[in-house]
């Protein structure tokens, strides 16, 4: 039994142990029987772009969107994710600061939505990964990167993101291309840390990642091409990896949404080494958190992206408990919110999901999530 009052968990125990509390409160307690379902903390997706528009028809359409249109689209994506059980999203680059505006509206109670932990725009070099999308800010040199980070902080960013290599979605770049100097990375890290924020980087190559970790990165996104010295350095410095395994094994998804062939080819070429890099990091004790780099509720590979990402982690060798932890408590630790979120514990905020089967026995049980609570309020109830 879990007792929730207002938006926090007040007690977690067997019902027999909580009987005195129940008798004391009497009729004031509203009981909800979940019918033997398995209860766990709400899922936390560490790599989301709510205004995501990948190369192809979606990106062309996004360039014509009004501010209202992109806001409504981003909100729909956030709400769909919440319905899927993602009660917390770390947004890592959105157009027009739409993530920060949605966060303010959700926190003010104006609309229902997941908790958002926002980066605003990603900071990139001129012509760097993601340029022209509206979700990034171009800068050059240490002073330029420092100023660009401060602009995100001024807008209210909770976390800072920089891009230090090329990526899958860049037509005229390679994933291994280094795109930021050490001085630029160090300046960005210093500006973030001076403001008490953590900083992460879109990064593909071991060379760039090693340099970024030495410059002060707290987290690495993707890590497509890691090597042993790099994962050892990350492990020694407790630098997180958010592997986003789905993005290099999503041919059918990319074809369905109209991505160009060059992007599909680049993604598939990275797939095997991406998985090996994840396994290398896993074996070396690199701390990890789950992130999709897709919209969490996107249909993908017979299910939704967020469930499939956790499944990929298990298929790559991560035990089920560790994968669930990567999607909950480890993610909370990465964002520094573990005192309030990430586990079902007395005093924590009541963000919960439930499903009919046990995900520790089969991680695909997550696909059955049909009960979602965010901040103590039921937002999806499929238990009837």
N, C-alpha and C positions, 0 to 999 in steps of 0.2 A: 504494500500500500504506500502511495505517495500522497501526502497532504500538502495542498497548495492554498495559500492565503494571499489574496491580492495577486501579485505577480512573482512571488518567491516560494520556494519549497520549504516547508516548515518541518517536515518529518518524513523519513523513509525507513520503513521496517515492515515486518510481518504484521498482519492485521491484529493478531492476538496481542502483540506488544503495544499496539496503539489503541486498544479498546478503551482504556481510561480517558484518553484524549477525546475519543469519539463520544463517550457518554457525557463528558463535561460540556462539549459543544452542542450536543443534542441535535435539535431540528435545524440549527443554523448551518449544518454541514450538508452540502450537496454531494451525493455519492454518484460516481460514474464507473460502472463495471465494464472493463474492456474485453471481457469474454476470454480471458486466458492469453491475451496477446503479449508479445515481447516488447518491453518498453526500453527506450534508450534516449540519450540526449538528441536534440535536433541536429541535423547535419550542418556542417560548416564548410562552405566551398570557398577556397582561398584564391581562386583565379577566375574572375567573372568580368565580362564587359557587357553591361546592360544595354548599351547602344550598339552592340556588335553588328557589323556589316562587312562580311568577308568579300574579297575581290570577286566580281561577277555582278549579276543583276542587283543583288541586295546593296552592294556598295554604290552602284550608280544611282539607285533610287534614294539612298540616304543623302546624297549630295543635294537633292532637291527638297529635302524635308525642312519644314519650318521648325522653330524651337518647340512649339506645342506638339507637333507630330513626333519628334524624336523623344520628347518627354513621355508622351503617352505610350509609345512603343517600349521604351525602357521600363516604364512602370508595369506594363503587361508582362514583360519578361521576369521582373522581380516577383510579381504576384504568382505567376506560374511556378517559379522556383519554390516559393513558400508552400504552395499546395503540394509540391512533391516532397516536402519535408526539409527543405533547406531554410533553416530559420536565421542563418547568418551568412552573409556574402562579403568577401573582400574584393572590392572592385579595383581593377588595375589599369585604368585608362578608359575614360568615356568622353564622348563629344560634349562640348559646351557645358562642362561641369554638371551634367544631368544627374550623375550619381550623388553629388553633394546636395543638390536641390531635393532629390527624392528622400535622401536621408533626413533632411530637416523636416520635410512634410510628414514622414513616418514617425519620427521622434516626437513631433508635436501632436500626434494623434489625428492629423487631418485625413490620412489614408492608412489603410492596413498594408503592411508589407514586412519583409524580413529585416533583421538588423543589418545595416550597411556599414562597412568599414572601408573608407574611400581614399583613393589616391588622386582623384582629380585627373589631370593629364599626365601621361608618361613623359619624361624628359629624354630627348634624343638629340643626336648630332644633326646638323643640317643634312637633309636627305636620308636620315637614319630610318631604322625599322619603324614602320607605322606612319611615316610622314604623309601629310595630305589627308589624313583620316579625320582630323578634328579632335582626335583623342590623344594627341601628343603635342608637345611644345618643343620646337627646334632651338638648340643653343649650341654654342661652341666655346671651347676654352674653359679653364677652371672658373673664371669669374662668370661666364655665361651660364654654366651649369649651376653654380651657386645661386645666381639670381633666379633661374628658372625654378629651382626647388623652392625658393622663398615665395615665389608666386603661388605655388601649390599650397604652401603653408598658410599664406594670406587668405586663400579661398576656403580653408578649413580642412585640409587633407589630414587624414589619420595616419597614413603611411605614404612613403615616397617610392615611386617606381622609375627606374631608368632603363634604357635599352643599351646594351653594350656589345651586341653582335647582331648580325642579320637574322632572319627568321623565315619560316615557311611561307608567310603571306607577302613577302617582298619579292617582286619580279626581278629586280635588277641587283639583287644581293644574294650572297650565299650564307647559309646558317653559320658557318664557321668564321665568317668575316668579323674581325674586331672593329668596333665602331666608336669606341670611346677611349681616350687616353687615360693613363693612370691618374694624371693630375685632375682630369674632369671627374673621374669616379671618386677620387678622394675628396674633392671639393663638395660633391653632392652628398657624400656620406657625412661629412663634417656638418654641413648645413642641416641635414635631417637630424643628426644626433644632438646638435646644439639645441634643437627645439624639442627634444625628447621623443622624436619619432623614429621608427625603424625604417629601413630602406631595403628594397628588393630590386632585382634586375632581371629583365628578359635576357637570357644568355644561352648560347649554344655550345661554344667551344671551351675545351679545358684551359687553353691559354688565357682567354679573356676572363674566365671564371676565377682562376687562380689569382689573377691580377686584381679582380674585383673584391675577392675575399680579403686580400692583403690591404686593399684600400678601405675596407670597413663594412662591406655588405653584411646584412643580417640574414639574407635569404636569396635563393636563386630560383628562378622560374625555368622550367623545362629541363635544362641540363642534358641536351641531346647527346653530346659527345664528351663524356667525362673520362678521366683516367685515374689510376690509383693514387698518384701524388695529389691530385686535386681533391678527391673524396677524402683522403687522409687529412688534408688541410681543413676542409669543411667540417669534418668530424671533430678535429682538435679545437676548432673555434666555435663549435656548436652552431654552425651556419645551416639553416634549414634548406631543404630541397622541396619544391612543389613540382612534381614530375610531369603532370598533365599528359599522361600516356595516351589518352584518346586521340590527341591531335595528329599523331603520326600513324594512326591505324583507323582512318575514317573515310576510306575511298567512297563507299556508297553514300555516306552523308554528304560529302563534298559534291558528288555528282548531282545529288538530289537538289541541293540549293544553288547549283549552277556555277561552282568554282571553276576557273580556267584549268586547262590540262596541265600547264606548267606548275601550278600550285599542287595539284594532285600528285604529280610525279615527284616533286620535291618532298612532299610529306611521306610518301611511301618509301623513298630512298633512305629516309632517316629512321624508319620504323625499327629495324632490327637493332641498330646500334643504340637507339634511344632506350629500348628495353634493357639491353646489356648495361647501359650506364646506370639505369635505375637499380638493377641487381647488384652492381658494383657498389653503389652508394648504400644500399640496404645491408650488404655484407660488412661494410666498413663502419656501420653505426651512425650514419648521417641522419640527423633528425628530419622527419618528413611530415608534411601535411598534404591533404588531398585538395586538388584544384582541377577544374575541368577545362578551362580556356574555351569552353562552349557555354551556351546558355544552359543552366542546370537542367531545365525541363525540356530541352531539345530532344525530339525522337532520334534515337541513335542505336543502331545495332540491335534492334528488337526490344529496346527498353528506353529509358531516359538517360541522358548523358551523365548525370551525377551518379546514378547507380552503376553504370557501366565503368566509370572511372575507378570506383572502389573495387569492382570486380577485376579490372586489369591489374591493379596492385596485388591482389591475391594471386592471380594467374602468374604474375611475375615472381612469386615466391614469398610475399609478405603474409604472415599468419592472419587469420580472420580478425582476431582481437586487435592486432597491431593496425590493420587497415581501418577498423572501426574507430580506433583511437586517433588515427591520422585524420579522420573525418569529423572528429569531435574535440577531445581534450588537447591533443597536440596542436590542432588548429587554433584553439583558444590560447594556448601558450605562445604560439607564434605572434598572435595579435596582442598579447599581454592582458587578456581578459579572462584568464583561467580562474580568477577569484569569483567570477559571476557566472561563467558559462563552461560548457564542455563535459559536465558530468551531472548525474542525478544525485545531488548532495544537499544536505540541509543548509539553508541560507542562500542557495544559488537561485538565479532567475529560472522561471519555469518555462523552458523551451524543450519540448518533448515530442517524440514520434513513437508510433507503435505499429506493429505488423503481426500477422497471424503466425509466422514461422520464425525460427531462431536463426539469425544471421551468423552466429558462431558455428553452426552446423553446415550451413550453406549460405554463402554471402549473397546469393541471388534472392534471398528472402527480403532484402531491402526493396526489391521491386514491388513488394506487397504493402508498402507503407500506406496506411489508409486512415491514420489518426494523427493529427498535427496540432500541437499547442505552441503558441508563441506568446511569451510574456504573460503566461497564466490564462490566456484566452484560447478557446478551441477555434481553430480556423479551418479545420477539415475533420469531419466525423463520418467515417465509413464503417463504423462498428455496428450499425443497426442490422 
